[in-house]
């Protein structure tokens, strides 16, 4: 079994205690030898030089092996990364369709600021844009859950700006997922679990097998199937307990679980099936054909707000709870050839990825359609999102002896990329007048297909002028069909004062072009009491409120760090960093046309110009829009220490401390267009989502203890306080704060024999919950009869709102 803690600091708290017979001890010794190989693993991320080991990296990189990913309990790659990396925060709950595709962010930045690679090749993003407000708003990054954990050999996480090396999206860092390349043997695993307070029932089965299809070839195949059930952590909807509604709608009492009839605050239900294949064929010395393929299909549904019987009394006399549904297909295929040509290491590849999300509404109805025609469907096709990306790259590298301590490595490359994004309109019934309840279908004006091309060239020079000094200089030029040109660079250096002390630092500038979804997404977001139009920044309606498209973000990154190895079994890294982003793309706060404390006539005009018809019964209407609204500055510190200690007959313990401090500040807010005044682009809620919704401090304390055939994995995750402002109508804002919490994860495992092992464990062993939503905000919502009062636990909680999760797992190795 590989060590979960690597020498440079897997920020992972990975633990195993094993107690058993002498035969098992011998097996453990063999595993330890394999662990040493992992500790000195050669990395391919953050450098174009070959043969660089993780402990010698000039940039801060953390490596997670497959064992550490599996021991997180939930077979979910996003959760596995979040539990192991303090700077990586996972989304626990999303609004509307975002609850069907959860995302994550690195160093407190947008999910779109982290680039995902598979075996070094760019991964396409999801089509399901996170639209509604919150710290993950605007996220359309790669959906990590379409990569089965069982297919992964290890993950390299570069926590440094790398736009000059990899292009757009790499402002916060890079996650490079390295797949297994075994040509024999395999593993199988089955996991089951659920939340201690109900819901979230999970069942997962996965298998990986390696075969040798012919001589000098490997084919690693992985399949996974997962089910996850609903959870509900909401409170009582104030609309169902008012005296007037109770008297007017006695049918409400027949709703199951009354008065807990609104189930929107909790996990979505989904079935997910994924496949992955990794192929390589060494057809000649130093030459290889390779291919990567992934495919996944998800069917998911999430509860939306309960509708009172007054909405469609003849169809739903007791009221109804619509459900948003999604059928999502995601696939990617990479093909390439690499080898040595004229002394140069060449790599030519092409990757195509596509994500299609078909959005539906179930258990719903269209009120206007029923009133006008006497009938309405109860199931609707609301439309589809389709995103695709085709990336072709040619890379070359060669070493030149120029009299330095080590040869100068020269790397260069060309890249061509085509991005497409499309919204398909919903069926006629879903978009008739105000549309289907809870999620109106995409209108004909929302629909459209959009395309962008991008060409890039880079050069990277790296070498050692003297034995202990490493220098790396990278430059990149990009041309976008819709944004023009970008030039970025990065300088990296490391100096080893002694074998026990190294110093490193980087300076770079970067950029991120807005995703096509951020530019062109348009839809109507509704609740029982409100209707807000998400205006596309490039639309005619946006121009009426003074927004005329988006421009790229620009960033400057700086970091310095120390690498300490005071003893053979002790490794320490400490890095401090600063990231400045200019013209950061963020979602606006609520911009009211009616029902707010301040309203703007231009908002009403923009809604009409966009062709939207809103529900006449709601009390609040308005718009949301993406814009280059702010400049931000992130300052942080990352610390990792690992100590591997043998205690003789008492076994071995791997101790670890991994910590992240990250402070995000909004340094400039661009003036709202005159058409919106006195409203501002960002309200207090939107600003707090940027600055304080993720905790500034996160610490992981871990111990991995093995002695014989028993294992214990113990982790203590400490989350600093986080907060968010909220308001009923934009007049008075109340701060919801989650105090610092320590969450305990524990797994106990037993190795039955060389093939079989079992484990039981808990994430959040002591069933801790975040502090509740500010009572004053809930009081305002209840007084207004706002269904939002059902959200009694803050959705921005970094450790979720569901409490403890308990599981059991069986593994088979062959």
N, C-alpha and C positions, 0 to 999 in steps of 0.2 A: 504494500500500500504506500502510495507516495506521501511525502510529508505535505501537510497543508501549508506549512510556513516556510517560505523560501528565504534564502540568505539576505536578499535586499529588501525583504519585507513584504511579504504578502500581507496586506492589511487585513488579513483574515484571521479570524480567531477560530482556529481549527483544532479540534482536540480529539484525542482518542486515548482511552486507558485500556490496557489489555492485561489480563491476568491469566495465566495458564501454565501448561506443562512445558518440559524442556524442548519437546519437538516444536511446539509453537514458538518458543524463544528463538530456535534456529531459523524458523521461517521469518521471524521479525528481523533478525540480523540481515537476512538476504534482502528484505524490504528496505532496511536502512541503507544498504549499499546502493540500491536504486534511488533512494531519496537523495543521496549525495550527488548523483548525476543530475537530478532536477535542480538542486541548489545552484549548480554551475551551468545551467541551461544556456544555450546560445539564443540570443534574441534577434528578431528581425524588424522590430518596431522602433522608430525614433532614430534609426541609423541606416545608411546605405552601405556601410562597410560590412564585410562578412566576418564571422567568427567572434563577434563581440558577446561577452558573457554579461549576464544581468548585473552582477556585482561590479562590473567595470563600465557600466553605462554612464555617459556624460549627462543624460537627461533622467529625470525621476520616472522610473518604470516599476510597476508592481506586477507580479506574475501570480496567477491563480491556477493551480493544477486541477485535474478532474476530480480528485478526491475531495478537495476543499469545496468545490461547487456542489457535489452530491450531499455533503454533510450538512447543508443548510436546512434540510428537512423537506421543504416544499420544492418539488421538481419544476422550478421556475427560474429561468436565467436572470431575469431582472432582479428578483428577490435574492438570488444567490450572490450577485454582484453587490447589491445594496448591503447585505449582511457582512460582506467581506471588506468593502472599501468605504471608509468613513466619509470620503468626499463625494460618494455616489448616493444620491437620495432617490428612492423609488416612490412613484405615485401610488397612493393607497386607494384613492377613490376619484372618479372623474364624473363630470356632468354630462348628461345626454350620451352621445355616442363615444365620448372619451372614456366612459366607464367600460366600454367594450374593448378598448385598446389602451391599456395603461402604459405610461412611459416613465422615464427617469431623467435626472440631470446630474451633471458633473460640475463640482465646484460652484454650485448655486446658479449656474447659467442655464439658458434655454436648452431643452433636449436637442434642438437643432444645432447647437454649438459643439457637439461631440460627434466625431466621425467614426463610423463602424466599418471595420474591414473583416473579410473572411479570407483567411490565408493570404492576407495582404492586399486583397482586392476589394474595391469599394462596394458597399452594400446599399441597395436601394431603400428608400424610405417608405413608410406606410402611406396609404391613400387617405386614412381616417384622421383628419386634422383635429387636434384638440382645440375647440373653438371657445368654449365658455371660460369665464374668468378663473383665475387661480394661478399658482406658481408654475404650472405646466402649460399655460395657455400658448397656443401657436405651435405646439409640438407636432412634428410630422417626421420624426427621425425613424431609423430602421427599427422594426418591431423585433426585439431580441427573442421573443418567445417562439418565433418560427425557426429557431436553431435549437434542436434537441440537445439537452445537456449531455446525454450519453454519447453524442458524436464528438464531443470536445476533448482534445488532448490537454490544452491549457489556454489561458487568455493572457495576453500582454496588454496592460493598461498604461499608456503614456499620458501622464498628467502634466502636460506642457503644451503651449501653443505650437501647432505644427502645420499651419496653412502653407508655409513655404515648401514643406516636404510633401504634403498630401493634398493640398488644395482647400477649397471652401469647406466649411463645417468643422474645421479642426482648431477652433479658437480655445475651447476648454481642454481638449485632449483627443486621444484616439483609443478606441477599444478594438484590438486586433484578435479575433477568435481563430485559433489554430485547431484545425480538425484532426482527428485521429487518422493515421495512415497505416494501420495494421493490415498485414496480409494473411493473418491466421488468428485463431482464437476469437474471443468475444466476451461480452457481458450481458446479463439480463437483470432487470430490477423491477420490483413492484412496490408501490407505496400507497398507503391509505391514511386519511386523517380528517380532521375537522376542528372547528372552534369549540372550545369548552362550553361556551354559552349559547351554542346552537348555530347551525348554518355552516356554509363553507365546506361542505363535505367534498373531499377530494379523493380521486382514485387515478393513479398513473401507472402505466406499464411501458417499459422501454427495453430495447435490445440493440446491441451493436455486434456485428460480426465482420471479421476480416477474411478475405479470400484472395488467392493468387490466381487470377483468371488465366494467366499464362506467364511464362518465365520473365523475370525482371519487372513484374507489374504487381500493383496492389489495388484492392478495391475494398474500402471500408464503408459498410452499409449500416444505417441506423434508422430505426422506426420508433415512434412514440405516440401513445394515445393517452389523452388526459381529459378528465371531467372535473369541473368545479361547480359547486352549487351556490345558490343564493345565500346571502346573509342579510340581516335586518337589524340595524342599531339606531333606528330613528325613534323619535318621540311621538307624541300625539299631535295630529294636525288640528290646529285651533278651530278650523271651520266645522269640524264634525262634533264639537261639544258646545257650540253656542246655543243658547236657548231658542233663538229664532230658527236655526237650521234643524235642530232636533225636533221642533214642533212641525216644521214644514215638510221634513223628509224622514218620516218614520222608517222608511225602507233601509236607511243607513244601519239600523240596529241589526239587520240581517246579514250585514257584511261580516265575513269570518274574522274573528279577533277584535271586533269593535271594542274600543275606539281606535285600536292600532290598525288602521286600514291603509295608511300611506307607507309604502315599503321602499321609498326611493333611496333611503340612506343605507346603502349596503353594497355588497359585492354583486356583480352580474353573474349569471349562470352561463357556462360555455362548455362545449365539446371541442377539443382540438386534436387533430391528427397531423403529424409531421413526419417527413422522410428526409434523409440526407445521404449523399453519396460523395466520397472523395476518392479519386482515381489518379494513379500515376504509372507511367510506363517508361522505364529507362531503355530507350531503343538504341542508344549508342553511348559510349563513354562520355560523361559530362553533358548528356542530352536527355531531355525528358518531355514527353507529352503528358499533360495533366488536365483534369476536368473536375469541377465541383457542381453539384446539383442539390437544390433544396426545394421541397414542395410542402405546402401546408394548407389545410382547410379548417376553418373555424365556423361554428354556428353558435351565436351568442344572443342573449336577450337580457334586458335590464328593466326593472320596474321604473315607471315614471309616476308623476304625482297623481294621486287619487282625484277623480272627478265626482262632484256631487251629483245626486240623482237628477237635479234640475237641468243638467246638460243634455241628456238624452233619455228622458224618463220612460219613453215607450220601448226603447231598446235595452236600457240598463236601469230598471226601476230602483235598484239598490245602490246606484253609482257604479263606477268602474275604474280600474287601474290599468291604463294602457301600458304596453311594453314595447320598447324599442328593440328591434331585432337586427341581426347582421349575419350575412353569409359572406365569408371572406375567403378568397383564394390568393395565396401568395407563393410565387415561385421565382427561382433564379438559376441561371446556368452560366458557368464560366468554362471557357476552353482556352488552352494556351500551349505554347511550346517554349522551352528554354534550353539554352546550350551555349557553347563557346564558339564564337565566330571571329576569326582573326585576332585572337587573344582577348576579345571582349566577352564578358558574360551578358548574354542577350536574353530577354524575356518579352515575348509578344503574347498578348492575351486580350480577350473580349468577354465582357460580362453583361448579361441582360437580366434585369429583374422587373417583375411586375406585381402589383398588388391591386386587387379588385374587391371593393367592399360594397355589397348590395344591401341597402338599408331598407328596413321595413318597419311597419307599425302593426301590432297585434292587439286584440281586445280593445279596440278603439272605435271611432266613428267620426264622420264629418257632419257637424251640426247643421250648417247651412244647406248642405246637400240633402239632408233628411227633411229639413223644413221646406225646401223648394220642390222636392220630388216625392217625399214620403218614404224614401228608402236610403240606406247607406251601407256600404261594406263595413265590416268590422276588422278586416285585414287589408293593409295597403302596401304597395311598393312605393316607398318615398323617393327612390332614386338610387344612383350609384356614384361612388368615387372610384376613379381609376388613375393610378400613378405608375409610371414605368421609367426605366433608366437604362440606357445602353452606353457602356463605357469601354473604350478600346485604348490600350496602352502599349507602348514600346519602350522598354527600359534597357539600359546598357551600363555596365560598370567595368572598370579595369584598374589595376594597381600599377603605379609607376615608381620606380626607384629614383629618387631625386636627391639622395644623400641624407635624408632624414633618418631618425631612429627606426621608423617603420615606413614602408612605401606609402605614397600618396594615393588614396583611393578616389578616382574620378567617376562619378555617376551622373547620368543624364537621362532624360526621358521626355516622351511626347504623350499627350492624352487628348482624346476626343470624346465628348460626352453629349448625349441627347436626352433631355428630360421632357416628359409629357405628363400633363395632368388634365383630367376631364371630369366634369360633373354631368351625369345624365339626369334628365327630368323625371319626376315621379309620375305615376299613373294619373289619369285625369281626375279620379275621385280624390286622390291624396292632395291635389293642389287646387281643388275647386274652392273659390273664395278664400276663407281663412285656413282651409286645409284640414287634414286629419288631426284629431286631438293628440296633443303631446309632442308631435313631430310633423309639421306640415311637409308635404312633398316638395321637392325642389321644383321651382317654377321654370317656365321656358326662359325667363330672363336670367335665372341662376345658372342654367345649363350652358355648357361650352367646352371646347377643347383647346388646350394651350400647349405651346412647344417652345423649348429653348435649346440652343446649341452652345457648346463651350469648348474652346481649344486651349491647351496649356502646354508649356514647356518648362522644364526645370533642369538645374544643374546643382550638383552637391559635391563639395571637395572636403575630404576628411583625411587626417593623418596625424602623426606624432613627430613634430620637429625634433624633440628630445624624448628620451625614454618615458618620462613620467607626465608629459604634457600631451593632451589630446585636443585637437581643434577640428571643428566641423562648421563649414559655411555653406548655406543653401540659399538659392534664389529661384523665384518662380514668376513666370509671366502667364497671365490668363486673359482670354478674350471671350466675353459673353455676347451673344447675339442681341440681348436686350439692355445690357448695362455698360458695354464698352470694355475697357482694359483695366487690369489690376496688376500691380507689381509688388511682391512681398519678399522678405528675406528673413533669415534666421542665422544667428551665430551662437555656437555652443562651444564651451571649453571645460576641460577637467584637468586638474593637476593633482597628482598623488604625491603628497609630502613624504609619506612613508607607506609601507604596506598596511599600516593601521589607520591612516588618515588620508582622505581625498577631499578636494574641494571642487565644486562644479557650479556652472551658471549658464544661463541662456538669455538671449535677448532676441525678440522677433516682433514683426508686425504681421497682421493677418486681416482677413476679410471674410464676410459671409454674405453671399447673394441671397435675397429672400427666396424662400421656396415658392414654387408656382402656386401651391395651395394658399400661402399667405397673401399672394397677389390677387388671386382670382376667386377664392372661396366666397360664396354668397348663399345665405339661407335665412330662414326665420326661426328664432328660438323662442319657445313659448312655455308658459306655466299657466295654471288656472287663473292667475291674476295679472299676468304681464305678457307682452309680446315685443321682442327686440329683434331687429333685422341686423344680421351681420353683413355689412356693406363691403364689397370687394374694393380695395384701395384704388384699383384702376377703373372703377365704374363711373358712369355719368352721375349717379347719385352722390358718390364720394366727392366729386368736384363741387357739388352744391354746399358741402360742409367744409370746403377748403382743403381737402386732401387730394393730391394728384399723383397717385402711385407711390411706390416704395423705392428706396435706393439701398445699396449694400451697407452692411455694418462694417466698420473699420476698427481694428483692435491693435493694441500694443501690449506685449507680454514681456515680463521680466521675472527671473527667478535666480536665486543663489542657494547653494546647499552644501552640506557636509555629509561625507560617507565615512563611518567609523567602523573599524573591525579590531577592537582592542584585544580580543581573544579569538581563538579558532571557532568557538561555539557561540560567539556574540556578534551581532551585526546591528548597526544603528544608522539610520538616515534621517536627516533634518533638512527640509527645503522650505524657504519662504518665497512668496510670489506676489505679483501684482498684475492684474488684467484690467486694462482700460478699454471700454468699448464706446465708440462714438456712433451716434445715430442708431442706437439699438432698436430693433424691431420688437414692439410689444403691443399687446391688445389694449385698447382703451378701457377706461371705466365705463359705467353706464352713462350714456349721453341721452337725456330725456327729451322726448317730444311732447309728452303729456304725463301727468301723474307724479312728476318729480318736484323737489322743492324749487328747482329752477328748470325751465323748459326753453328750448330753442326752436323757433319756427322753421329754421333751416333743416332741422332733423325731420320734421313732418314732410317738408318738400322733398328731401332726399329719399324717404321711404316711398313716396308716390312716384318719384322719377325712376325708382328701381322696380316699379311694377308690383309691389307687395300690397296685399289686402290683409289687414289685421283683424283679429277677433274684436268685435265691437263691445264685448262684455268685459274686457279686461280693464283694469284701473291704471296700468302703467304701460306706456309705449316708448320706444326709443331705438337707438342704434348702438352697435359696437363696431369698431374698425381697427385694423392694424395700421400702425404708422411708425415712422422713425422718431419716436417721441422723446427719447431720453439718451443721455450719456451716463454710463455707470462705471464704477471702479470697484474691483474686487481685490481685497488683500487677505492673504491667508498664510497658513503654516501647515505643513504636513510632517508628521513624526512617526517613524516606525522603528521598533526595536524587537529583535527576536533573540531568544536564548535557548539553546538546545542542551539539556542537561541529563546525564545518565545518573541514576541512583542505584546502580547495581541490581540486586535482587528485587528492588522495589520498582524497577522499570525505568523508562525514560519519559521525560516531560519536555515538551516544547512550549516555552512561555512566549507570549507576544503582547506588545502594546502598540496600537495603531491609533493615531489621533489626527484630527483635522480641525483647524480653526479657519473660518471663512467669513469675512465681513463684506457684504455688498452694499454700496452706497450709490444712490442716485445723485450725481454731481450736477446735472443740468436737466431741466425739463423744458422742452421746446414750447414756445408760446402756442396756445391753441389758436386755430384760425379764427378770424374775426366773426365768421358766420356762427360760431359756437358760443362765443362769449355771452354771459359770464361763466359758462361752463368751461371746464378744463379737460384736456385730453385724458389726463390721469387723475382719478380721485384718490382718496386715502387708501382705499382697498387695493387698487392697482399698484400703488407705490409700495405698500406693505408686502404684496406678493413678490415684489422684486427684492426687497431688503430684508425682511424678517420672517417670511413664511417657512424658510428652511432654517434649522438651528445653526447658530454660528459655531458651536462646539459639538464635536462628536468624538467619542473615545471608545475603542474596542479593547477589552482586556480578555486574553484567551490563554487557555492551557490545554495542551494535547498530551495526555498521559497514556502510555501503553505498557502493559505488563502481561505478556502471554497472549491469550486469546480474547481478552476483554478490552474494550475501548470505552473511554468517556470523553466526550467533546463538550467542553464548557466554555461559554462566551458570556461576557457581561458587556452589553452595549449601552453606553451612557450618552443620552441626547440632551444637549443644552436646550434652553428655552426657545420657543418660537412663537410668533404672533401674527395676527392679521386683523385689520380693521373691517368692520361691516356696518352697513346702514340700511334702514328700511326704505328710505326715499331720497337719499343723498343730502339730507339736511344735518342730521346728527350721526356721528360715527362712534362706534363702540369697539374697544380693543378686546379681542379674544386671545388669551395667552395660555400656552401650554408650558407648564413648569418643567424644569429638568427632571428627566426620568432615567432610571436604570432598568434595562430589560434583560432578563436572563434567558439564555438558550442552553439547552442541555440535550445531549444525545448519548445513550449507552448502547454499545454494540458488542456482539459476540461472534467470533469466527469459529464456526462449527467445524470446518475442515478447509482444505485448500480450495474448494469450490464454493461452499455456501457460507454466507454470513447474514446476520440479522441485526436490526437496530430498532430501538424505540426512542422517541425524543419529543421535545417541546420547543416551540418558538414562543417566547413570552411565557415562560414557565409559571410565573406567579399571576398571570391573567391581569396585567395592568392596562388601564385605559388612559387616554389623554384627558386633561381637564376639559370640562364642558364649554360650550359656547357661552359667551358673556350673557348673564341673565338679563341685563338691560336691553341687549339686542333682541333676545327672545321675547321680552316683554313688549317691545315696539312691534315686533312681527305679529304677536298674538293679538295685540290691540287692533292692528290693521286687518286681522283675519287672513294673514299671509301664510300660505302653506309652507313657506321657507322655515317656519318655526319647527318643522318636523326634524330639521337637522340640529340635533342637540349635542353632537360630538363634532369637532372641527375636522373637515375633510382634508385639511392640509397637514394633519398629524404625520410626522415622519415615520412612525411605527404603526400606523394604521388605526382603525377604530373598532376592530373586531375582538380584541383581547387575545387570550392564549390559543395557540394552535397545537394540537397533539397528534402524533403520527407514529406509524410503524412501517418498517421497510425490510424487504428481503432481497438479497443480492446473490447472483449466481455468476461464476466466472468459469469459462471453459477455454 
